[in-house]
Amino acid sequence: MHEYQAPSQLLANRTIVVSGAGAGIGRAAAKAYAAHGATVVLIGRTQSKLESCYDEIVAEDHPEPVIVVMDFANASEGEYMNLRDRLAETFGHIDGILVNASLLGERKPLEQTSLKSWNELMQVNVTAGFLLVKSLLVLCQRSPNDASIILTSSSVGRKGRAYWGAYAISKFATEGMMQVLADELENVSNVRVNSINPGATNTEMRRTAYPAERPSDNPSPAERMNTYLYLMGPDSIGVNGQACNAFG
Ligand SMILES: NC(=O)c1ccc[n+]([C@@H]2O[C@H](COP(=O)([O-])OP(=O)(O)OC[C@H]3O[C@@H](n4cnc5c(N)ncnc54)[C@H](OP(=O)(O)O)[C@@H]3O)[C@@H](O)[C@H]2O)c1
């Protein structure tokens, strides 16, 4: 999967929603999807970052993206429903969602984790993903072909590790959400649902989590994109409920 070579027009005529598209892995995924023909819906909380991602995509002559500014820490359910209505009006359907935005939160023992930071992290890492999928699933089901939902996990969401606190627990919840959804949709829907653990990748989050590391020792987000392309495009039809890795 991580060695997959995507055809140049893999995602032509598809509309793909990417959360956390302003920076890091989400930004690289949005650009990779656009470079393979998709119209991408760039969701994030910082308008300037989304605009610079938009500018880079347009400068490469890829399909013009749509920007949606949304702060997952305090967005109401109504905002997700408005997003669904806006996308329904513009596109009629969508063909994929990459649920990617996340917070790292406090790196300390659970006993010392504040309720405030726990709640904020669960809101962004779990509840926002749930609300995004809950509101947009109907548009995926209207895809004339197949549709793909990718949830973003982590190594610490597959095996717990000391001091990774709410972040690790939120990734276990993400894996659970992926499995529940995949099982609900198996054989009754054109929508497949899988998770990706990107692995150590040179982003702001990684640099914050491992300040002693030399950032350039880790692959760039762009180098992690083969699995993201494979799972989003039709070559992965039939792959459902899998916990995948973006590395070898
Ligand atoms: N990098 C790694 O080594 C690694 C390893 C395992 C898993 N992951 C996972 O991969 C995904 C991407 O991580 P990354 O390394 O690219 O992280 P990142 O560089 O910190 O980017 C996170 C993205 O999420 C957005 N975001 C954060 N809080 C938000 C909020 N309240 N509302 C809307 N958007 C919000 C950020 O927006 P702003 O830029 O506007 O703040 C940013 O675009 C995450 O799910 C992470 O858990 C990463």
Ligand as a Chemical Component Dictionary entry (heavy atoms), coordinates in Angstrom:
data_LIG
# 
_chem_comp.id                   LIG 
_chem_comp.type                 NON-POLYMER 
_chem_comp.pdbx_formal_charge   0 
_chem_comp.three_letter_code    LIG 
# 
loop_
_chem_comp_atom.comp_id 
_chem_comp_atom.atom_id 
_chem_comp_atom.alt_atom_id 
_chem_comp_atom.type_symbol 
_chem_comp_atom.charge 
_chem_comp_atom.model_Cartn_x 
_chem_comp_atom.model_Cartn_y 
_chem_comp_atom.model_Cartn_z 
_chem_comp_atom.pdbx_ordinal 
LIG N1  N1  N 0  3.116   13.755 12.288 1  
LIG C1  C1  C 0  3.194   12.539 12.809 2  
LIG O1  O1  O 0  4.299   12.021 13.052 3  
LIG C2  C2  C 0  1.926   11.772 13.099 4  
LIG C3  C3  C 0  2.065   10.456 13.564 5  
LIG C4  C4  C 0  0.918   9.721  13.836 6  
LIG C5  C5  C 0  -0.335  10.279 13.609 7  
LIG N2  N2  N 1  -0.430  11.564 13.155 8  
LIG C6  C6  C 0  -1.775  12.083 12.909 9  
LIG O2  O2  O 0  -1.828  12.661 11.605 10 
LIG C7  C7  C 0  -2.783  13.730 11.582 11 
LIG C8  C8  C 0  -2.135  14.995 11.056 12 
LIG O3  O3  O 0  -1.106  15.346 11.963 13 
LIG P1  P1  P 0  0.059   16.378 11.592 14 
LIG O4  O4  O 0  1.301   15.779 12.074 15 
LIG O5  O5  O -1 -0.097  16.833 10.202 16 
LIG O6  O6  O 0  -0.322  17.551 12.622 17 
LIG P2  P2  P 0  -0.202  19.142 12.501 18 
LIG O7  O7  O 0  0.927   19.499 11.627 19 
LIG O8  O8  O 0  -0.248  19.619 13.890 20 
LIG O9  O9  O 0  -1.553  19.539 11.751 21 
LIG C9  C9  C 0  -2.787  19.360 12.407 22 
LIG C10 C10 C 0  -3.867  19.998 11.588 23 
LIG O10 O10 O 0  -5.087  19.937 12.355 24 
LIG C11 C11 C 0  -5.653  21.231 12.388 25 
LIG N3  N3  N 0  -6.415  21.457 13.617 26 
LIG C12 C12 C 0  -5.966  21.352 14.892 27 
LIG N4  N4  N 0  -6.928  21.737 15.749 28 
LIG C13 C13 C 0  -7.995  22.109 14.993 29 
LIG C14 C14 C 0  -9.277  22.645 15.295 30 
LIG N5  N5  N 0  -9.651  22.892 16.555 31 
LIG N6  N6  N 0  -10.126 22.909 14.286 32 
LIG C15 C15 C 0  -9.752  22.705 13.004 33 
LIG N7  N7  N 0  -8.547  22.216 12.649 34 
LIG C16 C16 C 0  -7.674  21.928 13.639 35 
LIG C17 C17 C 0  -4.472  22.179 12.333 36 
LIG O11 O11 O 0  -4.901  23.462 11.933 37 
LIG P3  P3  P 0  -3.948  24.751 12.214 38 
LIG O12 O12 O 0  -2.703  24.513 11.409 39 
LIG O13 O13 O 0  -4.782  25.870 11.721 40 
LIG O14 O14 O 0  -3.684  24.778 13.679 41 
LIG C18 C18 C 0  -3.598  21.468 11.298 42 
LIG O15 O15 O 0  -4.030  21.774 9.989  43 
LIG C19 C19 C 0  -3.304  13.864 13.002 44 
LIG O16 O16 O 0  -4.524  13.163 13.121 45 
LIG C20 C20 C 0  -2.229  13.202 13.838 46 
LIG O17 O17 O 0  -2.744  12.709 15.041 47 
LIG C21 C21 C 0  0.679   12.318 12.905 48 
# 
loop_
_chem_comp_bond.comp_id 
_chem_comp_bond.atom_id_1 
_chem_comp_bond.atom_id_2 
_chem_comp_bond.value_order 
_chem_comp_bond.pdbx_ordinal 
LIG N1  C1  SING 1  
LIG C1  O1  DOUB 2  
LIG C1  C2  SING 3  
LIG C2  C3  SING 4  
LIG C2  C21 DOUB 5  
LIG C3  C4  DOUB 6  
LIG C4  C5  SING 7  
LIG C5  N2  DOUB 8  
LIG N2  C6  SING 9  
LIG N2  C21 SING 10 
LIG C6  O2  SING 11 
LIG C6  C20 SING 12 
LIG O2  C7  SING 13 
LIG C7  C8  SING 14 
LIG C7  C19 SING 15 
LIG C8  O3  SING 16 
LIG O3  P1  SING 17 
LIG P1  O4  DOUB 18 
LIG P1  O5  SING 19 
LIG P1  O6  SING 20 
LIG O6  P2  SING 21 
LIG P2  O7  DOUB 22 
LIG P2  O8  SING 23 
LIG P2  O9  SING 24 
LIG O9  C9  SING 25 
LIG C9  C10 SING 26 
LIG C10 O10 SING 27 
LIG C10 C18 SING 28 
LIG O10 C11 SING 29 
LIG C11 N3  SING 30 
LIG C11 C17 SING 31 
LIG N3  C12 SING 32 
LIG N3  C16 SING 33 
LIG C12 N4  DOUB 34 
LIG N4  C13 SING 35 
LIG C13 C14 SING 36 
LIG C13 C16 DOUB 37 
LIG C14 N5  SING 38 
LIG C14 N6  DOUB 39 
LIG N6  C15 SING 40 
LIG C15 N7  DOUB 41 
LIG N7  C16 SING 42 
LIG C17 O11 SING 43 
LIG C17 C18 SING 44 
LIG O11 P3  SING 45 
LIG P3  O12 DOUB 46 
LIG P3  O13 SING 47 
LIG P3  O14 SING 48 
LIG C18 O15 SING 49 
LIG C19 O16 SING 50 
LIG C19 C20 SING 51 
LIG C20 O17 SING 52 
# 
